[in-house]
Amino acid sequence: MFSVLLELPEYEVVNQEIYSSHNIMYVDKRTDEERCPHCGFLSSLIYDKRTRK
């Protein structure tokens, strides 16, 4: 649904909160594995997690 509108096919919108001044969308990656940006190793472990504004 919103994944298509946001042009982020690798993410799935799992929840959304709509306010008069802003919207909050909670997303999950569709894949369990990702490459490390430093060494390129393919892993399913989470090393860092952050909220973006």
PQR file with spaces between the fields and no chain letter, atoms N, CA, C, O and H, PARSE charges and radii, in Angstrom:
ATOM       1  N    MET     1       0.829   -1.171    0.000 -0.4000 1.5000
ATOM       2  CA   MET     1       0.000    0.000    0.000 -0.0000 2.0000
ATOM       3  C    MET     1       0.884    1.249    0.000  0.5500 1.7000
ATOM       4  O    MET     1       1.180    1.773   -1.074 -0.5500 1.4000
ATOM       5  N    PHE     2       1.315    1.745    1.163 -0.4000 1.5000
ATOM       6  CA   PHE     2       2.157    2.925    1.209 -0.0000 2.0000
ATOM       7  C    PHE     2       3.557    2.638    0.700  0.5500 1.7000
ATOM       8  O    PHE     2       4.252    3.561    0.276 -0.5500 1.4000
ATOM       9  H    PHE     2       1.074    1.320    2.035  0.4000 1.0000
ATOM      10  N    SER     3       3.994    1.380    0.730 -0.4000 1.5000
ATOM      11  CA   SER     3       5.315    1.045    0.214 -0.0000 2.0000
ATOM      12  C    SER     3       5.437    1.452   -1.239  0.5500 1.7000
ATOM      13  O    SER     3       6.491    1.925   -1.663 -0.5500 1.4000
ATOM      14  H    SER     3       3.429    0.630    1.074  0.4000 1.0000
ATOM      15  N    VAL     4       4.388    1.277   -1.999 -0.4000 1.5000
ATOM      16  CA   VAL     4       4.387    1.659   -3.408 -0.0000 2.0000
ATOM      17  C    VAL     4       4.379    3.181   -3.535  0.5500 1.7000
ATOM      18  O    VAL     4       5.111    3.737   -4.354 -0.5500 1.4000
ATOM      19  H    VAL     4       3.532    0.892   -1.654  0.4000 1.0000
ATOM      20  N    LEU     5       3.561    3.857   -2.733 -0.4000 1.5000
ATOM      21  CA   LEU     5       3.483    5.310   -2.798 -0.0000 2.0000
ATOM      22  C    LEU     5       4.791    5.980   -2.388  0.5500 1.7000
ATOM      23  O    LEU     5       5.143    7.034   -2.917 -0.5500 1.4000
ATOM      24  H    LEU     5       2.967    3.405   -2.067  0.4000 1.0000
ATOM      25  N    LEU     6       5.509    5.373   -1.451 -0.4000 1.5000
ATOM      26  CA   LEU     6       6.779    5.922   -0.995 -0.0000 2.0000
ATOM      27  C    LEU     6       7.937    5.512   -1.899  0.5500 1.7000
ATOM      28  O    LEU     6       9.061    5.979   -1.717 -0.5500 1.4000
ATOM      29  H    LEU     6       5.223    4.516   -1.021  0.4000 1.0000
ATOM      30  N    GLU     7       7.672    4.652   -2.861 -0.4000 1.5000
ATOM      31  CA   GLU     7       8.692    4.115   -3.761 -0.0000 2.0000
ATOM      32  C    GLU     7       9.821    3.432   -2.987  0.5500 1.7000
ATOM      33  O    GLU     7      11.000    3.606   -3.294 -0.5500 1.4000
ATOM      34  H    GLU     7       6.758    4.272   -3.009  0.4000 1.0000
ATOM      35  N    LEU     8       9.428    2.648   -1.974 -0.4000 1.5000
ATOM      36  CA   LEU     8      10.363    1.873   -1.164 -0.0000 2.0000
ATOM      37  C    LEU     8       9.906    0.413   -1.166  0.5500 1.7000
ATOM      38  O    LEU     8       9.390   -0.071   -0.159 -0.5500 1.4000
ATOM      39  H    LEU     8       8.470    2.507   -1.725  0.4000 1.0000
ATOM      40  N    PRO     9      10.089   -0.291   -2.281 -0.5600 1.5000
ATOM      41  CA   PRO     9       9.569   -1.662   -2.379  0.2800 2.0000
ATOM      42  C    PRO     9      10.235   -2.640   -1.410  0.5500 1.7000
ATOM      43  O    PRO     9       9.671   -3.698   -1.130 -0.5500 1.4000
ATOM      44  N    GLU    10      11.425   -2.311   -0.891 -0.4000 1.5000
ATOM      45  CA   GLU    10      12.104   -3.227    0.024 -0.0000 2.0000
ATOM      46  C    GLU    10      11.575   -3.123    1.455  0.5500 1.7000
ATOM      47  O    GLU    10      11.988   -3.891    2.325 -0.5500 1.4000
ATOM      48  H    GLU    10      11.883   -1.451   -1.118  0.4000 1.0000
ATOM      49  N    TYR    11      10.654   -2.166    1.707 -0.4000 1.5000
ATOM      50  CA   TYR    11      10.067   -1.986    3.025 -0.0000 2.0000
ATOM      51  C    TYR    11       8.566   -2.228    2.987  0.5500 1.7000
ATOM      52  O    TYR    11       7.909   -1.998    1.972 -0.5500 1.4000
ATOM      53  H    TYR    11      10.319   -1.542    1.001  0.4000 1.0000
ATOM      54  N    GLU    12       8.035   -2.697    4.113 -0.4000 1.5000
ATOM      55  CA   GLU    12       6.596   -2.898    4.259 -0.0000 2.0000
ATOM      56  C    GLU    12       6.101   -1.997    5.390  0.5500 1.7000
ATOM      57  O    GLU    12       6.652   -2.033    6.491 -0.5500 1.4000
ATOM      58  H    GLU    12       8.569   -2.884    4.938  0.4000 1.0000
ATOM      59  N    VAL    13       5.081   -1.198    5.137 -0.4000 1.5000
ATOM      60  CA   VAL    13       4.505   -0.347    6.170 -0.0000 2.0000
ATOM      61  C    VAL    13       3.629   -1.230    7.050  0.5500 1.7000
ATOM      62  O    VAL    13       2.668   -1.834    6.573 -0.5500 1.4000
ATOM      63  H    VAL    13       4.634   -1.168    4.243  0.4000 1.0000
ATOM      64  N    VAL    14       3.968   -1.303    8.354 -0.4000 1.5000
ATOM      65  CA   VAL    14       3.230   -2.172    9.269 -0.0000 2.0000
ATOM      66  C    VAL    14       2.250   -1.415   10.150  0.5500 1.7000
ATOM      67  O    VAL    14       1.331   -2.012   10.711 -0.5500 1.4000
ATOM      68  H    VAL    14       4.748   -0.812    8.741  0.4000 1.0000
ATOM      69  N    ASN    15       2.434   -0.108   10.276 -0.4000 1.5000
ATOM      70  CA   ASN    15       1.510    0.709   11.054 -0.0000 2.0000
ATOM      71  C    ASN    15       1.694    2.166   10.654  0.5500 1.7000
ATOM      72  O    ASN    15       2.753    2.566   10.168 -0.5500 1.4000
ATOM      73  H    ASN    15       3.180    0.378    9.821  0.4000 1.0000
ATOM      74  N    GLN    16       0.668    2.933   10.862 -0.4000 1.5000
ATOM      75  CA   GLN    16       0.781    4.363   10.589 -0.0000 2.0000
ATOM      76  C    GLN    16      -0.072    5.130   11.587  0.5500 1.7000
ATOM      77  O    GLN    16      -1.117    4.654   12.030 -0.5500 1.4000
ATOM      78  H    GLN    16      -0.192    2.608   11.257  0.4000 1.0000
ATOM      79  N    GLU    17       0.389    6.319   11.929 -0.4000 1.5000
ATOM      80  CA   GLU    17      -0.348    7.221   12.808 -0.0000 2.0000
ATOM      81  C    GLU    17      -0.460    8.551   12.072  0.5500 1.7000
ATOM      82  O    GLU    17       0.544    9.115   11.638 -0.5500 1.4000
ATOM      83  H    GLU    17       1.238    6.706   11.568  0.4000 1.0000
ATOM      84  N    ILE    18      -1.675    9.043   11.934 -0.4000 1.5000
ATOM      85  CA   ILE    18      -1.919   10.277   11.188 -0.0000 2.0000
ATOM      86  C    ILE    18      -2.356   11.357   12.172  0.5500 1.7000
ATOM      87  O    ILE    18      -3.339   11.204   12.898 -0.5500 1.4000
ATOM      88  H    ILE    18      -2.491    8.585   12.285  0.4000 1.0000
ATOM      89  N    TYR    19      -1.603   12.446   12.174 -0.4000 1.5000
ATOM      90  CA   TYR    19      -1.893   13.597   13.025 -0.0000 2.0000
ATOM      91  C    TYR    19      -2.124   14.811   12.129  0.5500 1.7000
ATOM      92  O    TYR    19      -1.832   14.767   10.934 -0.5500 1.4000
ATOM      93  H    TYR    19      -0.805   12.570   11.585  0.4000 1.0000
ATOM      94  N    SER    20      -2.640   15.876   12.695 -0.4000 1.5000
ATOM      95  CA   SER    20      -2.911   17.066   11.885 -0.0000 2.0000
ATOM      96  C    SER    20      -1.638   17.724   11.375  0.5500 1.7000
ATOM      97  O    SER    20      -1.644   18.337   10.307 -0.5500 1.4000
ATOM      98  H    SER    20      -2.877   15.912   13.665  0.4000 1.0000
ATOM      99  N    SER    21      -0.539   17.605   12.129 -0.4000 1.5000
ATOM     100  CA   SER    21       0.707   18.263   11.731 -0.0000 2.0000
ATOM     101  C    SER    21       1.727   17.332   11.087  0.5500 1.7000
ATOM     102  O    SER    21       2.660   17.802   10.436 -0.5500 1.4000
ATOM     103  H    SER    21      -0.534   17.108   12.996  0.4000 1.0000
ATOM     104  N    HIS    22       1.568   16.014   11.256 -0.4000 1.5000
ATOM     105  CA   HIS    22       2.548   15.073   10.715 -0.0000 2.0000
ATOM     106  C    HIS    22       1.986   13.653   10.676  0.5500 1.7000
ATOM     107  O    HIS    22       0.942   13.368   11.262 -0.5500 1.4000
ATOM     108  H    HIS    22       0.810   15.632   11.784  0.4000 1.0000
ATOM     109  N    ASN    23       2.685   12.787    9.987 -0.4000 1.5000
ATOM     110  CA   ASN    23       2.357   11.361    9.920 -0.0000 2.0000
ATOM     111  C    ASN    23       3.541   10.569   10.414  0.5500 1.7000
ATOM     112  O    ASN    23       4.689   10.956   10.194 -0.5500 1.4000
ATOM     113  H    ASN    23       3.533   13.019    9.511  0.4000 1.0000
ATOM     114  N    ILE    24       3.273    9.458   11.083 -0.4000 1.5000
ATOM     115  CA   ILE    24       4.326    8.543   11.515 -0.0000 2.0000
ATOM     116  C    ILE    24       4.047    7.194   10.858  0.5500 1.7000
ATOM     117  O    ILE    24       2.941    6.664   10.960 -0.5500 1.4000
ATOM     118  H    ILE    24       2.341    9.144   11.262  0.4000 1.0000
ATOM     119  N    MET    25       5.060    6.640   10.182 -0.4000 1.5000
ATOM     120  CA   MET    25       4.934    5.318    9.564 -0.0000 2.0000
ATOM     121  C    MET    25       5.971    4.393   10.160  0.5500 1.7000
ATOM     122  O    MET    25       7.143    4.746   10.283 -0.5500 1.4000
ATOM     123  H    MET    25       5.959    7.070   10.099  0.4000 1.0000
ATOM     124  N    TYR    26       5.530    3.214   10.526 -0.4000 1.5000
ATOM     125  CA   TYR    26       6.420    2.181   11.042 -0.0000 2.0000
ATOM     126  C    TYR    26       6.636    1.178    9.922  0.5500 1.7000
ATOM     127  O    TYR    26       5.676    0.663    9.349 -0.5500 1.4000
ATOM     128  H    TYR    26       4.578    2.927   10.426  0.4000 1.0000
ATOM     129  N    VAL    27       7.891    0.901    9.609 -0.4000 1.5000
ATOM     130  CA   VAL    27       8.204    0.013    8.492 -0.0000 2.0000
ATOM     131  C    VAL    27       9.118   -1.131    8.936  0.5500 1.7000
ATOM     132  O    VAL    27       9.872   -1.009    9.901 -0.5500 1.4000
ATOM     133  H    VAL    27       8.672    1.319   10.074  0.4000 1.0000
ATOM     134  N    ASP    28       9.032   -2.232    8.211 -0.4000 1.5000
ATOM     135  CA   ASP    28       9.918   -3.381    8.378 -0.0000 2.0000
ATOM     136  C    ASP    28      10.558   -3.690    7.041  0.5500 1.7000
ATOM     137  O    ASP    28       9.944   -3.503    5.991 -0.5500 1.4000
ATOM     138  H    ASP    28       8.419   -2.331    7.427  0.4000 1.0000
ATOM     139  N    LYS    29      11.797   -4.165    7.081 -0.4000 1.5000
ATOM     140  CA   LYS    29      12.460   -4.634    5.868 -0.0000 2.0000
ATOM     141  C    LYS    29      11.805   -5.938    5.440  0.5500 1.7000
ATOM     142  O    LYS    29      11.463   -6.773    6.277 -0.5500 1.4000
ATOM     143  H    LYS    29      12.296   -4.316    7.935  0.4000 1.0000
ATOM     144  N    ARG    30      11.635   -6.108    4.153 -0.4000 1.5000
ATOM     145  CA   ARG    30      11.026   -7.345    3.637 -0.0000 2.0000
ATOM     146  C    ARG    30      12.000   -8.529    3.689  0.5500 1.7000
ATOM     147  O    ARG    30      11.571   -9.681    3.749 -0.5500 1.4000
ATOM     148  H    ARG    30      11.913   -5.430    3.473  0.4000 1.0000
ATOM     149  N    THR    31      13.305   -8.248    3.667 -0.4000 1.5000
ATOM     150  CA   THR    31      14.292   -9.314    3.720 -0.0000 2.0000
ATOM     151  C    THR    31      14.902   -9.394    5.110  0.5500 1.7000
ATOM     152  O    THR    31      14.951   -8.395    5.828 -0.5500 1.4000
ATOM     153  H    THR    31      13.653   -7.312    3.618  0.4000 1.0000
ATOM     154  N    ASP    32      15.363  -10.572    5.489 -0.4000 1.5000
ATOM     155  CA   ASP    32      15.974  -10.768    6.793 -0.0000 2.0000
ATOM     156  C    ASP    32      17.479  -10.525    6.767  0.5500 1.7000
ATOM     157  O    ASP    32      18.082  -10.292    7.814 -0.5500 1.4000
ATOM     158  H    ASP    32      15.322  -11.383    4.906  0.4000 1.0000
ATOM     159  N    GLU    33      18.087  -10.574    5.599 -0.4000 1.5000
ATOM     160  CA   GLU    33      19.532  -10.422    5.506 -0.0000 2.0000
ATOM     161  C    GLU    33      19.899   -9.118    4.803  0.5500 1.7000
ATOM     162  O    GLU    33      19.173   -8.635    3.934 -0.5500 1.4000
ATOM     163  H    GLU    33      17.597  -10.763    4.748  0.4000 1.0000
ATOM     164  N    GLU    34      21.024   -8.571    5.192 -0.4000 1.5000
ATOM     165  CA   GLU    34      21.515   -7.331    4.601 -0.0000 2.0000
ATOM     166  C    GLU    34      23.036   -7.370    4.599  0.5500 1.7000
ATOM     167  O    GLU    34      23.649   -8.029    5.439 -0.5500 1.4000
ATOM     168  H    GLU    34      21.614   -8.964    5.898  0.4000 1.0000
ATOM     169  N    ARG    35      23.633   -6.671    3.665 -0.4000 1.5000
ATOM     170  CA   ARG    35      25.091   -6.603    3.590 -0.0000 2.0000
ATOM     171  C    ARG    35      25.626   -5.509    4.502  0.5500 1.7000
ATOM     172  O    ARG    35      25.035   -4.435    4.609 -0.5500 1.4000
ATOM     173  H    ARG    35      23.135   -6.136    2.983  0.4000 1.0000
ATOM     174  N    CYS    36      26.746   -5.787    5.155 -0.4000 1.5000
ATOM     175  CA   CYS    36      27.427   -4.805    5.974 -0.0000 2.0000
ATOM     176  C    CYS    36      28.005   -3.735    5.046  0.5500 1.7000
ATOM     177  O    CYS    36      28.683   -4.068    4.074 -0.5500 1.4000
ATOM     178  H    CYS    36      27.226   -6.660    5.067  0.4000 1.0000
ATOM     179  N    PRO    37      27.748   -2.448    5.332 -0.5600 1.5000
ATOM     180  CA   PRO    37      28.274   -1.402    4.460  0.2800 2.0000
ATOM     181  C    PRO    37      29.794   -1.262    4.522  0.5500 1.7000
ATOM     182  O    PRO    37      30.396   -0.649    3.640 -0.5500 1.4000
ATOM     183  N    HIS    38      30.414   -1.820    5.550 -0.4000 1.5000
ATOM     184  CA   HIS    38      31.859   -1.694    5.705 -0.0000 2.0000
ATOM     185  C    HIS    38      32.625   -2.852    5.067  0.5500 1.7000
ATOM     186  O    HIS    38      33.584   -2.633    4.326 -0.5500 1.4000
ATOM     187  H    HIS    38      29.925   -2.318    6.266  0.4000 1.0000
ATOM     188  N    CYS    39      32.197   -4.093    5.357 -0.4000 1.5000
ATOM     189  CA   CYS    39      32.956   -5.247    4.853 -0.0000 2.0000
ATOM     190  C    CYS    39      32.222   -6.031    3.769  0.5500 1.7000
ATOM     191  O    CYS    39      32.840   -6.838    3.074 -0.5500 1.4000
ATOM     192  H    CYS    39      31.418   -4.271    5.959  0.4000 1.0000
ATOM     193  N    GLY    40      30.890   -5.807    3.605 -0.4000 1.5000
ATOM     194  CA   GLY    40      30.136   -6.512    2.583 -0.0000 2.0000
ATOM     195  C    GLY    40      29.629   -7.875    3.003  0.5500 1.7000
ATOM     196  O    GLY    40      29.021   -8.572    2.190 -0.5500 1.4000
ATOM     197  H    GLY    40      30.388   -5.151    4.169  0.4000 1.0000
ATOM     198  N    PHE    41      29.860   -8.286    4.261 -0.4000 1.5000
ATOM     199  CA   PHE    41      29.416   -9.582    4.763 -0.0000 2.0000
ATOM     200  C    PHE    41      27.894   -9.618    4.841  0.5500 1.7000
ATOM     201  O    PHE    41      27.272   -8.667    5.317 -0.5500 1.4000
ATOM     202  H    PHE    41      30.354   -7.720    4.921  0.4000 1.0000
ATOM     203  N    LEU    42      27.292  -10.716    4.374 -0.4000 1.5000
ATOM     204  CA   LEU    42      25.848  -10.894    4.401 -0.0000 2.0000
ATOM     205  C    LEU    42      25.453  -11.473    5.756  0.5500 1.7000
ATOM     206  O    LEU    42      25.950  -12.530    6.146 -0.5500 1.4000
ATOM     207  H    LEU    42      27.797  -11.487    3.988  0.4000 1.0000
ATOM     208  N    SER    43      24.565  -10.791    6.476 -0.4000 1.5000
ATOM     209  CA   SER    43      24.210  -11.225    7.823 -0.0000 2.0000
ATOM     210  C    SER    43      22.746  -10.924    8.109  0.5500 1.7000
ATOM     211  O    SER    43      22.162  -10.013    7.520 -0.5500 1.4000
ATOM     212  H    SER    43      24.161   -9.932    6.159  0.4000 1.0000
ATOM     213  N    SER    44      22.156  -11.700    9.021 -0.4000 1.5000
ATOM     214  CA   SER    44      20.794  -11.438    9.467 -0.0000 2.0000
ATOM     215  C    SER    44      20.788  -10.849   10.875  0.5500 1.7000
ATOM     216  O    SER    44      19.715  -10.627   11.436 -0.5500 1.4000
ATOM     217  H    SER    44      22.630  -12.439    9.499  0.4000 1.0000
ATOM     218  N    LEU    45      21.959  -10.591   11.459 -0.4000 1.5000
ATOM     219  CA   LEU    45      22.051  -10.000   12.779 -0.0000 2.0000
ATOM     220  C    LEU    45      21.922   -8.489   12.706  0.5500 1.7000
ATOM     221  O    LEU    45      22.364   -7.871   11.737 -0.5500 1.4000
ATOM     222  H    LEU    45      22.831  -10.771   11.003  0.4000 1.0000
ATOM     223  N    ILE    46      21.318   -7.889   13.725 -0.4000 1.5000
ATOM     224  CA   ILE    46      21.154   -6.441   13.780 -0.0000 2.0000
ATOM     225  C    ILE    46      22.270   -5.868   14.647  0.5500 1.7000
ATOM     226  O    ILE    46      22.406   -6.234   15.815 -0.5500 1.4000
ATOM     227  H    ILE    46      20.958   -8.391   14.512  0.4000 1.0000
ATOM     228  N    TYR    47      23.056   -4.981   14.080 -0.4000 1.5000
ATOM     229  CA   TYR    47      24.149   -4.355   14.806 -0.0000 2.0000
ATOM     230  C    TYR    47      23.779   -2.959   15.302  0.5500 1.7000
ATOM     231  O    TYR    47      24.320   -2.495   16.307 -0.5500 1.4000
ATOM     232  H    TYR    47      22.945   -4.684   13.132  0.4000 1.0000
ATOM     233  N    ASP    48      22.873   -2.294   14.615 -0.4000 1.5000
ATOM     234  CA   ASP    48      22.510   -0.933   14.970 -0.0000 2.0000
ATOM     235  C    ASP    48      21.060   -0.692   14.606  0.5500 1.7000
ATOM     236  O    ASP    48      20.570   -1.220   13.608 -0.5500 1.4000
ATOM     237  H    ASP    48      22.434   -2.671   13.799  0.4000 1.0000
ATOM     238  N    LYS    49      20.382    0.091   15.396 -0.4000 1.5000
ATOM     239  CA   LYS    49      18.981    0.372   15.158 -0.0000 2.0000
ATOM     240  C    LYS    49      18.725    1.820   15.585  0.5500 1.7000
ATOM     241  O    LYS    49      19.154    2.230   16.664 -0.5500 1.4000
ATOM     242  H    LYS    49      20.781    0.520   16.206  0.4000 1.0000
ATOM     243  N    ARG    50      18.035    2.594   14.752 -0.4000 1.5000
ATOM     244  CA   ARG    50      17.790    3.991   15.101 -0.0000 2.0000
ATOM     245  C    ARG    50      16.477    4.475   14.513  0.5500 1.7000
ATOM     246  O    ARG    50      15.959    3.915   13.547 -0.5500 1.4000
ATOM     247  H    ARG    50      17.687    2.261   13.876  0.4000 1.0000
ATOM     248  N    THR    51      15.956    5.525   15.118 -0.4000 1.5000
ATOM     249  CA   THR    51      14.739    6.175   14.642 -0.0000 2.0000
ATOM     250  C    THR    51      15.144    7.353   13.784  0.5500 1.7000
ATOM     251  O    THR    51      16.025    8.126   14.159 -0.5500 1.4000
ATOM     252  H    THR    51      16.377    5.980   15.903  0.4000 1.0000
ATOM     253  N    ARG    52      14.511    7.492   12.644 -0.4000 1.5000
ATOM     254  CA   ARG    52      14.811    8.617   11.747 -0.0000 2.0000
ATOM     255  C    ARG    52      13.646    9.568   11.726  0.5500 1.7000
ATOM     256  O    ARG    52      12.485    9.166   11.809 -0.5500 1.4000
ATOM     257  H    ARG    52      13.795    6.863   12.340  0.4000 1.0000
ATOM     258  N    LYS    53      13.976   10.852   11.612 -0.4000 1.5000
ATOM     259  CA   LYS    53      12.924   11.883   11.583 -0.0000 2.0000
ATOM     260  C    LYS    53      12.912   12.567   10.257  0.5500 1.7000
ATOM     261  O    LYS    53      12.100   13.465   10.032 -0.5500 1.4000
ATOM     262  H    LYS    53      14.919   11.179   11.544  0.4000 1.0000
